[in-house]
Amino acid sequence: MFVGCSSDVATDPNDPKFDVPKEGITLNLNTTFQEINHFGASGGFQDQWVGKWPEASKEPIAKLLFSNENDAQGNPQGIGLSLWRTVIGDGAADQDNSGFRASSWFRETECFLDEAGNYDWSKQAGERWFLDKARAYGVSKFTAWATTPPYFMTKNGYTFSTSDVSSFNCPESNYLAYSKFLASVLKHYEDEGFNFENVCAFNETQYEWNAVVGNSTQSGTKAFNSEVAVVTKIMDKEFTNQGVKAKIMIPEAAQLKYLFEGSQNTTNQVNDFFNPSSVNYIGDLSNLSKHIAGHSYFSNGSTSESLRQRKSLNTTLSNFGLDYWQTEYSLLGVGYQQGLDVSTFREIDYALWLSRIIHTDLVFGNATGWSFWTALNQSTFGDHPFRFNLILYEPNTNSPSHTDGTYKANKLLWALGNYSRFIKPNMVRFQVIDPDYNDETSVENFMISGYKNTSTKEIVLVCVNNTDENRKISFENYGQDFEVVNNSFDVYETSNTTNLRKSTFSVESLSISRKSIVTLKAKLK
């Protein structure tokens, strides 16, 4: 028996007939999820300054943000944002004493309305320049937000809270005035031909926004859900009275979990506002948006928690027939560090983390809209240049009276561009199955998501390779369920040395470089 097994039965374990066939990635084009509304960015408080620069200095910045043009080699010259988010100023910049510390001058905003009730539409010139330029580049979707009522409508006369203001910094007697103000601003923009889809009248109401006068760094106000509900009902009537087309987007939560859980009077907002049995129910208002805004800050302490929050949010919103817009995210907090030594980071490491958040919001949160905060930032402290902006700007003097400045595109710009430049409004996300990873391991290693344009038959795949190895891509059902024109994809790579660099590869030779974000685009046969 020993001799028989040795000579007749035993087989070389490396015999190829014992190889297990390796599965490819499956694209289920007919299993679809959300329809994409937009990819955007906020001007923050910073576009008001850059928008006043000379044309030669600010035009290239607008091109980076809004252009859908390519250079002679086919490389994108801009990231083609499809939405621009602007602030409705509160007038801190108009006050003789705003209560802000001197170093926070860049967050003070003008107000279209003054204390006497007069509107001056020449105010906020910088913000208006970016709105005009976005529209000129083809951006067709806009949204606005307010951090607080104008200072002359608040309880304390400032655009931030003080120790004597424990909730909404606006007396009940001014609720109607605030509603009229927001409606009037939106109506003015609409009369100028801007398509404002909605406005967020309450921003991050879970936070206190308290400061000592003279030491404030940013406008804001806390508000109880009950206060939000009362004001929104008044605002709803005023939007109808003025014929405003934009919808009121309530709420805009500081963190995702505040939308679907918590027992405080500022949390569990979706249930509080949209459950008919809630005392704060406002879901039947005719001018209320069906989009719910949340911020992805501090929602990514671990992979499991990141996915839990997004899946829970998606389930909650689905129960009420609502969908999710992620309206603010930058690399706030320390989650992006992943316990690593930041001194070893390269620019691409920050971009990979941003892509990770975008992917999880889209794939597990079913986000229909995604916007970065903020498009422009001037902080050069530590690693701030790589975390808080798409474009870093530096004024020629550190004051509101500066007249010009310089800029530099951040790697985050191009990472967002891997999505915004190619996934356009009305495209639909479809199912992608990667047999090598489950939900959690994909987020930590290799992410892939797919989108299709049902009219043009174009498909887009965005791959995020966070591993140290190149990965060859094959499609399990290619030639059976789908084929692409010329059997090839246009490939746009963002890595530490490339910014949406274009190339073309056949289906058989697709490979995603290590530490890169890659968009694949093709047309179905």
C-alpha positions as CSV (number, residue, x, y, z in Angstrom):
1,M,0.0,0.0,0.0
2,F,2.8,2.3,0.8
3,V,4.5,1.7,-2.5
4,G,1.2,2.0,-4.4
5,C,0.4,5.4,-2.8
6,S,3.9,6.7,-3.4
7,S,4.2,5.7,-7.0
8,D,0.6,5.6,-8.4
9,V,-1.7,7.8,-6.3
10,A,0.3,10.6,-4.8
11,T,0.2,13.9,-6.8
12,D,2.3,17.0,-6.8
13,P,0.4,19.6,-4.7
14,N,1.4,22.3,-7.2
15,D,-0.3,20.5,-10.0
16,P,-2.4,23.3,-11.8
17,K,-5.4,21.0,-12.0
18,F,-5.9,21.6,-8.2
19,D,-5.8,25.4,-8.5
20,V,-9.0,27.1,-7.3
21,P,-10.3,29.5,-10.0
22,K,-10.0,33.1,-8.9
23,E,-13.3,35.0,-9.0
24,G,-13.4,38.4,-10.6
25,I,-15.5,41.4,-9.5
26,T,-19.2,41.2,-10.5
27,L,-21.0,44.2,-11.9
28,N,-24.8,43.8,-11.4
29,L,-25.9,46.7,-13.6
30,N,-29.6,46.0,-13.0
31,T,-29.4,45.9,-9.2
32,T,-29.6,49.6,-8.5
33,F,-29.7,51.9,-5.5
34,Q,-29.9,55.7,-5.1
35,E,-30.0,58.3,-7.9
36,I,-27.1,60.8,-7.5
37,N,-28.2,64.4,-7.1
38,H,-24.8,66.1,-6.9
39,F,-21.2,66.3,-5.7
40,G,-20.4,69.8,-4.4
41,A,-18.5,72.0,-2.0
42,S,-19.1,74.9,0.3
43,G,-17.6,78.3,-0.2
44,G,-17.6,78.4,3.5
45,F,-16.8,81.8,4.8
46,Q,-13.7,82.0,2.6
47,D,-15.1,82.6,-0.9
48,Q,-16.2,86.1,0.3
49,W,-12.5,87.1,0.3
50,V,-11.1,85.2,-2.6
51,G,-14.1,86.3,-4.7
52,K,-12.9,89.9,-4.4
53,W,-9.4,89.2,-5.7
54,P,-8.4,90.4,-9.2
55,E,-9.7,88.3,-12.0
56,A,-6.3,86.9,-12.9
57,S,-5.9,85.5,-9.4
58,K,-9.4,84.0,-8.8
59,E,-10.4,82.8,-12.2
60,P,-8.0,79.8,-12.1
61,I,-9.5,78.8,-8.8
62,A,-13.0,78.7,-10.2
63,K,-11.7,76.7,-13.1
64,L,-10.3,74.0,-10.7
65,L,-13.6,73.8,-8.9
66,F,-16.1,73.9,-11.7
67,S,-14.6,73.1,-15.1
68,N,-15.4,70.0,-17.0
69,E,-12.8,70.7,-19.7
70,N,-9.7,68.6,-20.5
71,D,-6.2,69.5,-21.6
72,A,-4.7,68.3,-24.8
73,Q,-3.8,64.9,-23.3
74,G,-7.4,64.4,-22.0
75,N,-6.5,65.2,-18.4
76,P,-9.3,67.0,-16.5
77,Q,-8.5,70.7,-15.8
78,G,-11.1,70.9,-13.0
79,I,-13.2,68.6,-10.9
80,G,-16.6,69.6,-12.4
81,L,-18.6,70.2,-9.2
82,S,-22.3,69.9,-9.9
83,L,-23.5,71.9,-6.8
84,W,-22.2,75.0,-5.0
85,R,-23.1,75.7,-1.4
86,T,-23.2,79.4,-0.2
87,V,-23.7,81.1,3.1
88,I,-26.5,83.6,3.9
89,G,-24.5,86.1,5.9
90,D,-25.4,87.2,9.4
91,G,-23.8,90.7,9.5
92,A,-20.9,90.1,11.9
93,A,-18.7,91.8,9.3
94,D,-21.0,94.8,9.4
95,Q,-20.8,95.3,13.2
96,D,-18.5,97.8,14.8
97,N,-17.8,95.2,17.5
98,S,-18.7,91.7,16.3
99,G,-17.3,90.0,19.4
100,F,-14.9,87.9,17.3
101,R,-11.3,87.6,18.2
102,A,-9.1,89.5,15.7
103,S,-7.6,86.4,14.2
104,S,-11.0,85.0,13.1
105,W,-11.8,88.0,10.8
106,F,-12.2,85.6,7.8
107,R,-15.3,84.0,9.3
108,E,-17.2,87.2,9.7
109,T,-19.9,87.7,7.0
110,E,-21.9,90.6,5.6
111,C,-25.7,90.6,5.6
112,F,-27.9,91.7,2.8
113,L,-30.3,93.2,5.4
114,D,-29.6,96.0,7.8
115,E,-31.1,96.9,11.2
116,A,-33.4,99.5,9.6
117,G,-35.0,96.8,7.3
118,N,-33.2,97.8,4.1
119,Y,-31.8,95.3,1.6
120,D,-28.5,95.9,-0.1
121,W,-27.9,93.3,-2.8
122,S,-24.4,94.5,-3.4
123,K,-23.3,92.9,-0.2
124,Q,-21.6,89.5,-0.1
125,A,-19.8,90.4,-3.4
126,G,-17.3,87.6,-3.0
127,E,-19.9,84.9,-2.5
128,R,-21.9,86.3,-5.4
129,W,-18.9,86.1,-7.7
130,F,-18.4,82.4,-7.0
131,L,-22.2,81.8,-7.6
132,D,-22.0,83.6,-10.9
133,K,-18.8,81.8,-11.9
134,A,-20.2,78.4,-11.0
135,R,-23.2,79.0,-13.1
136,A,-21.1,80.2,-16.0
137,Y,-19.2,76.9,-15.9
138,G,-22.4,74.9,-16.1
139,V,-23.2,74.3,-12.4
140,S,-27.0,74.1,-12.3
141,K,-27.6,73.2,-8.6
142,F,-27.2,75.5,-5.6
143,T,-28.0,75.4,-2.0
144,A,-27.6,77.8,0.9
145,W,-27.3,77.7,4.7
146,A,-27.4,80.1,7.6
147,T,-25.5,79.6,10.9
148,T,-27.6,82.1,12.8
149,P,-30.2,84.9,12.3
150,P,-28.6,88.3,11.6
151,Y,-27.1,89.8,14.7
152,F,-29.8,92.4,15.1
153,M,-32.4,89.6,15.4
154,T,-30.6,87.6,18.1
155,K,-31.2,87.7,21.8
156,N,-27.7,89.0,22.7
157,G,-26.9,91.2,19.6
158,Y,-24.1,88.8,18.5
159,T,-23.9,86.0,15.9
160,F,-22.8,83.5,18.5
161,S,-24.2,82.5,21.9
162,T,-23.1,83.8,25.3
163,S,-23.5,82.3,28.7
164,D,-26.9,83.9,29.1
165,V,-28.3,82.2,25.9
166,S,-29.0,78.5,26.5
167,S,-30.9,77.6,23.3
168,F,-31.9,79.3,20.0
169,N,-30.3,82.8,19.9
170,C,-33.4,84.4,18.6
171,P,-36.4,85.7,20.6
172,E,-39.8,84.3,19.6
173,S,-40.8,87.8,18.5
174,N,-38.2,87.6,15.7
175,Y,-39.1,84.2,14.4
176,L,-41.2,85.8,11.6
177,A,-38.5,88.4,10.8
178,Y,-35.9,85.6,10.4
179,S,-38.3,83.6,8.2
180,K,-39.0,86.7,6.0
181,F,-35.3,87.4,5.7
182,L,-34.4,83.9,4.5
183,A,-37.3,83.8,2.1
184,S,-36.4,87.2,0.7
185,V,-32.8,86.2,0.0
186,L,-33.8,82.9,-1.7
187,K,-36.4,84.8,-3.8
188,H,-33.8,87.3,-4.8
189,Y,-31.4,84.6,-6.0
190,E,-34.3,82.8,-7.8
191,D,-35.3,86.0,-9.5
192,E,-31.7,86.2,-10.8
193,G,-32.1,82.8,-12.3
194,F,-30.3,80.6,-9.8
195,N,-31.7,77.1,-9.1
196,F,-31.5,76.9,-5.3
197,E,-32.7,73.4,-4.4
198,N,-33.0,74.2,-0.7
199,V,-31.8,76.2,2.3
200,C,-30.6,75.0,5.7
201,A,-31.9,77.5,8.3
202,F,-30.4,75.6,11.3
203,N,-26.8,74.4,11.2
204,E,-25.3,72.0,13.8
205,T,-27.9,72.9,16.5
206,Q,-26.5,70.3,18.8
207,Y,-23.5,72.5,19.8
208,E,-23.6,75.4,22.2
209,W,-21.6,77.9,20.0
210,N,-20.8,79.8,23.2
211,A,-18.0,82.3,23.5
212,V,-16.9,85.2,25.6
213,V,-17.4,88.5,23.8
214,G,-14.2,89.4,22.0
215,N,-13.1,85.7,21.8
216,S,-15.6,84.2,19.4
217,T,-14.1,82.2,16.5
218,Q,-17.3,81.4,14.5
219,S,-21.0,82.2,14.3
220,G,-23.6,79.6,15.4
221,T,-26.5,78.9,17.7
222,K,-27.9,75.9,19.5
223,A,-31.6,75.2,19.0
224,F,-33.9,72.7,20.6
225,N,-35.9,70.5,18.2
226,S,-39.0,72.2,19.5
227,E,-37.7,75.6,18.5
228,V,-36.7,74.3,15.1
229,A,-40.2,73.0,14.5
230,V,-41.9,76.2,15.5
231,V,-39.7,78.4,13.3
232,T,-39.9,76.0,10.3
233,K,-43.7,76.2,10.4
234,I,-43.5,80.0,10.2
235,M,-40.9,79.8,7.5
236,D,-43.0,77.3,5.5
237,K,-45.9,79.9,5.3
238,E,-43.5,82.7,4.4
239,F,-41.9,80.6,1.6
240,T,-45.4,80.1,0.2
241,N,-46.3,83.8,0.6
242,Q,-43.2,84.9,-1.3
243,G,-43.4,82.2,-3.9
244,V,-40.0,80.7,-3.1
245,K,-39.3,77.5,-5.0
246,A,-36.4,76.3,-2.9
247,K,-37.2,73.9,-0.1
248,I,-36.4,74.1,3.6
249,M,-33.9,71.4,4.5
250,I,-34.4,70.3,8.1
251,P,-32.3,69.2,9.9
252,E,-28.6,69.7,9.3
253,A,-27.0,67.6,12.0
254,A,-23.5,68.1,13.3
255,Q,-22.9,64.3,13.3
256,L,-24.7,61.5,11.6
257,K,-25.8,59.8,14.8
258,Y,-27.8,62.9,15.9
259,L,-30.2,62.2,13.0
260,F,-31.3,58.7,14.1
261,E,-30.5,58.2,17.8
262,G,-30.2,60.0,21.1
263,S,-32.6,61.2,23.8
264,Q,-31.5,64.9,24.1
265,N,-33.8,67.7,22.9
266,T,-31.5,68.3,20.0
267,T,-31.0,64.7,18.8
268,N,-32.9,61.8,17.1
269,Q,-34.1,64.5,14.7
270,V,-35.5,62.5,11.8
271,N,-38.0,60.8,14.1
272,D,-38.7,64.0,16.0
273,F,-39.5,66.0,12.8
274,F,-41.0,63.3,10.5
275,N,-42.8,60.8,12.8
276,P,-46.5,61.9,12.8
277,S,-46.8,60.9,16.5
278,S,-44.0,63.3,17.5
279,V,-45.0,66.6,19.2
280,N,-42.4,68.3,16.9
281,Y,-43.8,66.7,13.7
282,I,-43.4,69.0,10.6
283,G,-43.2,66.3,7.9
284,D,-46.4,67.5,6.3
285,L,-45.2,71.0,5.5
286,S,-45.5,71.7,1.8
287,N,-42.1,73.6,1.5
288,L,-40.1,71.0,3.4
289,S,-37.3,69.1,1.6
290,K,-37.2,65.4,1.4
291,H,-33.4,65.6,1.6
292,I,-32.0,65.3,5.1
293,A,-28.6,66.9,5.8
294,G,-25.9,65.5,8.1
295,H,-22.2,66.0,8.6
296,S,-19.8,63.1,8.6
297,Y,-17.4,64.6,11.1
298,F,-16.6,62.3,14.1
299,S,-18.5,59.4,12.6
300,N,-15.5,57.3,11.7
301,G,-13.8,56.3,15.0
302,S,-13.7,52.7,13.8
303,T,-14.7,50.9,10.6
304,S,-17.5,49.0,12.3
305,E,-18.9,52.2,13.9
306,S,-18.6,54.1,10.6
307,L,-20.7,51.5,8.8
308,R,-23.2,51.1,11.7
309,Q,-24.0,54.8,11.6
310,R,-24.5,54.9,7.9
311,K,-26.5,51.7,7.7
312,S,-28.7,52.8,10.6
313,L,-29.2,56.2,9.0
314,N,-30.2,54.7,5.7
315,T,-32.7,52.4,7.4
316,T,-34.2,55.3,9.3
317,L,-34.5,57.5,6.3
318,S,-36.0,54.8,4.2
319,N,-38.8,54.3,6.8
320,F,-39.9,57.9,6.2
321,G,-39.3,58.1,2.5
322,L,-36.3,60.5,2.9
323,D,-32.8,60.5,1.6
324,Y,-29.4,61.7,2.8
325,W,-27.2,64.6,1.8
326,Q,-23.8,64.8,3.4
327,T,-23.3,68.5,3.4
328,E,-20.1,69.0,5.4
329,Y,-17.0,67.0,5.7
330,S,-13.3,67.7,6.0
331,L,-10.6,65.8,8.0
332,L,-11.7,67.2,11.4
333,G,-10.6,65.2,14.5
334,V,-8.0,62.5,14.6
335,G,-9.8,59.6,12.8
336,Y,-7.8,60.1,9.7
337,Q,-4.6,59.3,11.5
338,Q,-5.7,55.7,12.0
339,G,-3.2,55.4,14.9
340,L,-0.3,56.1,12.6
341,D,2.5,58.6,12.7
342,V,1.3,61.7,10.9
343,S,4.9,62.8,10.2
344,T,5.1,59.9,7.8
345,F,2.0,60.9,5.8
346,R,2.1,62.0,2.2
347,E,-0.6,64.0,0.5
348,I,-2.2,60.9,-0.9
349,D,-2.7,59.5,2.6
350,Y,-5.1,62.3,3.3
351,A,-6.8,61.9,0.0
352,L,-7.3,58.2,0.5
353,W,-9.0,58.9,3.8
354,L,-11.3,61.4,2.2
355,S,-12.2,58.9,-0.5
356,R,-12.9,56.3,2.2
357,I,-15.5,58.7,3.8
358,I,-17.1,59.5,0.4
359,H,-17.3,55.8,-0.4
360,T,-18.9,54.8,2.9
361,D,-21.4,57.6,2.7
362,L,-22.4,56.6,-0.9
363,V,-22.4,52.8,-0.5
364,F,-23.5,52.3,3.1
365,G,-25.4,55.5,3.7
366,N,-26.9,55.7,0.3
367,A,-26.1,59.4,0.1
368,T,-27.6,61.1,-2.9
369,G,-25.6,64.3,-2.4
370,W,-22.0,64.8,-1.1
371,S,-20.3,68.2,-0.4
372,F,-16.9,69.1,1.0
373,W,-16.3,71.7,3.7
374,T,-14.7,74.0,2.8
375,A,-13.5,74.5,-0.8
376,L,-11.1,77.3,0.3
377,N,-9.1,77.5,3.5
378,Q,-6.0,79.5,4.5
379,S,-4.6,77.7,7.5
380,T,-1.0,76.5,7.1
381,F,-0.7,75.3,10.7
382,G,0.8,71.7,11.1
383,D,-0.8,69.4,8.5
384,H,-3.9,71.7,8.1
385,P,-3.0,72.4,4.4
386,F,-3.8,68.8,3.6
387,R,-7.0,68.4,5.7
388,F,-9.4,71.4,5.6
389,N,-9.5,72.6,2.0
390,L,-9.7,71.7,-1.6
391,I,-7.6,74.8,-2.4
392,L,-5.2,76.4,0.0
393,Y,-5.2,80.2,-0.4
394,E,-2.9,82.7,1.2
395,P,-3.9,86.4,1.3
396,N,-1.2,89.1,0.7
397,T,-2.0,90.5,4.1
398,N,-3.6,88.7,7.1
399,S,-6.6,90.9,7.4
400,P,-10.0,91.7,5.7
401,S,-8.3,94.5,3.9
402,H,-6.0,92.3,1.8
403,T,-6.2,92.8,-1.9
404,D,-4.9,89.6,-3.5
405,G,-3.3,86.3,-2.8
406,T,-1.9,83.0,-4.0
407,Y,-3.4,79.5,-4.1
408,K,-2.4,75.9,-4.3
409,A,-4.6,72.9,-5.2
410,N,-4.7,70.2,-2.5
411,K,-4.7,66.5,-3.2
412,L,-8.1,66.4,-1.7
413,L,-9.4,68.4,-4.7
414,W,-8.4,65.6,-7.1
415,A,-9.7,62.8,-4.8
416,L,-13.1,64.5,-4.8
417,G,-12.7,64.9,-8.5
418,N,-12.5,61.2,-9.0
419,Y,-16.1,61.2,-8.0
420,S,-17.5,64.7,-9.0
421,R,-15.9,64.9,-12.4
422,F,-17.5,61.7,-13.6
423,I,-20.5,60.9,-11.5
424,K,-23.1,63.4,-12.7
425,P,-26.6,64.2,-11.5
426,N,-29.2,61.5,-12.3
427,M,-26.6,58.8,-12.6
428,V,-27.6,55.7,-10.6
429,R,-25.4,53.6,-8.3
430,F,-25.4,49.9,-9.1
431,Q,-24.3,46.8,-7.2
432,V,-20.6,45.8,-7.3
433,I,-19.5,42.6,-5.6
434,D,-15.8,42.1,-4.8
435,P,-15.3,38.5,-3.6
436,D,-12.0,39.4,-2.0
437,Y,-13.5,41.6,0.7
438,N,-16.5,42.0,3.0
439,D,-17.9,45.3,4.0
440,E,-15.4,46.1,6.7
441,T,-12.3,44.8,5.0
442,S,-13.1,46.5,1.8
443,V,-13.3,49.9,3.6
444,E,-9.8,49.3,5.1
445,N,-8.2,47.9,1.9
446,F,-9.9,48.2,-1.5
447,M,-13.2,49.9,-2.2
448,I,-15.1,49.9,-5.5
449,S,-18.4,51.5,-6.4
450,G,-20.3,51.7,-9.7
451,Y,-22.6,54.2,-11.4
452,K,-24.5,54.3,-14.7
453,N,-26.1,56.8,-16.9
454,T,-29.2,55.1,-18.2
455,S,-29.6,57.6,-21.1
456,T,-26.0,57.5,-22.5
457,K,-25.2,53.9,-21.3
458,E,-22.0,55.3,-19.7
459,I,-20.7,53.4,-16.6
460,V,-18.3,54.7,-14.0
461,L,-16.4,52.8,-11.4
462,V,-14.4,54.4,-8.6
463,C,-11.7,52.3,-7.1
464,V,-9.8,53.2,-3.9
465,N,-6.7,51.1,-3.3
466,N,-5.4,51.7,0.2
467,T,-3.1,48.7,0.1
468,D,0.6,48.5,-0.6
469,E,0.1,46.3,-3.7
470,N,-1.1,47.0,-7.2
471,R,-4.3,45.1,-7.9
472,K,-5.2,43.6,-11.3
473,I,-8.9,43.9,-12.0
474,S,-11.0,41.4,-13.8
475,F,-14.8,41.2,-14.2
476,E,-16.5,37.9,-13.5
477,N,-19.5,38.5,-15.7
478,Y,-17.8,40.4,-18.6
479,G,-19.0,39.1,-21.9
480,Q,-22.1,37.6,-20.3
481,D,-24.0,40.4,-18.6
482,F,-22.2,43.4,-20.1
483,E,-19.5,44.6,-22.5
484,V,-18.0,48.0,-23.1
485,V,-17.2,49.8,-26.4
486,N,-13.7,48.9,-27.7
487,N,-13.3,46.5,-24.7
488,S,-11.5,49.3,-22.9
489,F,-11.9,51.9,-20.1
490,D,-10.6,55.4,-19.8
491,V,-8.7,55.5,-16.6
492,Y,-8.1,58.6,-14.4
493,E,-5.6,58.1,-11.6
494,T,-4.9,60.2,-8.5
495,S,-1.9,59.1,-6.6
496,N,0.9,60.9,-4.8
497,T,2.4,61.9,-8.1
498,T,-0.7,62.1,-10.4
499,N,-3.9,64.2,-10.4
500,L,-6.7,62.6,-12.4
501,R,-4.1,61.6,-15.0
502,K,-5.8,60.0,-18.0
503,S,-4.8,56.7,-19.7
504,T,-6.7,54.0,-21.6
505,F,-6.5,50.3,-20.9
506,S,-8.2,47.2,-22.2
507,V,-10.5,45.2,-20.0
508,E,-7.9,42.4,-19.8
509,S,-5.1,44.8,-18.6
510,L,-6.8,46.9,-15.9
511,S,-4.7,47.4,-12.8
512,I,-5.2,49.7,-9.9
513,S,-2.0,51.1,-8.5
514,R,-1.1,50.9,-4.8
515,K,-2.2,53.9,-2.7
516,S,-4.3,55.4,-5.4
517,I,-7.9,56.6,-6.3
518,V,-8.8,55.5,-9.8
519,T,-11.9,56.2,-11.9
520,L,-12.8,53.9,-14.8
521,K,-15.2,55.1,-17.4
522,A,-16.6,53.4,-20.4
523,K,-19.7,53.1,-22.6
524,L,-21.8,49.9,-22.7
525,K,-22.2,48.1,-26.0
